[in-house]
């Protein structure tokens, strides 16, 4: 019986020659290998992740640059459109016939306020647009109670609206004339002062006389050239 057990023990050692020490060595080696693999794959994940982040950052930078350029181009286009609209409005204002608006008429009538003022309303020869605008002003002055004389044969080359008088011993109420100019300008009708001299007094018929206030409506100013932007 003992001989049989011994025989089985020897046979077992031959079939399974692994010992506890060898198993321990095997597990230790496997642990080292696993640690190495963990480090290897961790380092690989870190390096590939860094490259992916760099590529994504570069892509985001490119997209941000393109967006900034697109926004800049849009802003430039909007600025050009705004400039074009402003230029078109300016041209329309200079091309469309001048007419007194309701607020301008009201402002002029309020300024006169029923005072017994006297004005000579003047427009140039051969300019129907200026003559019509002078008629508008003349009608508003008369509606306000002023006395007017309408003259349509001015031969000067001045542009726009002016209030004028002839220098001399019997000058009119200059304060009232300048207040009228301020009222017109304040209502959107640019008005300047025009002083007639003995030489320019013959620019209309009857000639300019001292003691009278003149409201002179000249041709519209020519269109000013503007540099394109």
QUICORUR-V653385 format. One record per backbone hydrogen bond with DSSP energy under -1.0 kcal/mol. NH is the residue of the N-H (numbers start at 0). CO is the residue of the C=O. If there is no record, write none. Layout:
<<NH/CO> <NH/CO>>
//
This chain:
<<4/0> <5/1> <6/2> <7/3> <8/4> <9/5> <10/6> <11/7> <12/8> <13/9> <14/10> <15/11> <22/18> <23/19> <24/20> <25/21> <26/22> <27/23> <28/24> <29/25> <30/26> <31/27> <32/28> <33/29> <34/30> <35/31> <36/32> <37/33> <38/34> <39/35> <40/36> <41/37> <42/38> <43/39> <44/40> <45/41> <46/42> <47/43> <48/44> <49/45> <50/46> <51/47> <52/48> <53/49> <54/50> <55/51> <56/52> <57/53> <58/54> <59/55> <60/56> <61/57> <62/58> <63/59> <64/60> <65/61> <66/62> <67/63> <68/64> <69/65> <70/66> <71/67> <72/68> <73/69> <74/70> <75/71> <76/72> <77/73> <78/74> <79/75> <80/76> <81/77> <82/78> <83/79> <84/80> <85/81> <86/82> <87/83> <88/84> <89/85> <90/86> <91/87> <92/88> <93/89> <94/90> <95/91> <104/100> <105/101> <106/102> <107/103> <108/104> <109/105> <110/106> <111/107> <112/108> <113/143> <114/111> <116/114> <118/146> <119/212> <120/148> <121/214> <122/150> <124/153> <130/126> <131/127> <132/128> <133/129> <134/130> <135/131> <136/132> <137/133> <138/134> <139/135> <140/136> <141/137> <142/138> <143/139> <144/141> <145/140> <146/116> <148/118> <150/120> <153/122> <154/202> <159/218> <161/215> <162/191> <163/213> <164/193> <166/195> <173/171> <176/172> <177/173> <178/174> <179/175> <180/176> <181/177> <182/178> <183/179> <184/180> <185/181> <186/182> <187/184> <188/183> <191/160> <193/162> <195/164> <200/196> <202/199> <207/200> <213/163> <214/119> <215/161> <216/121> <217/159>>
//
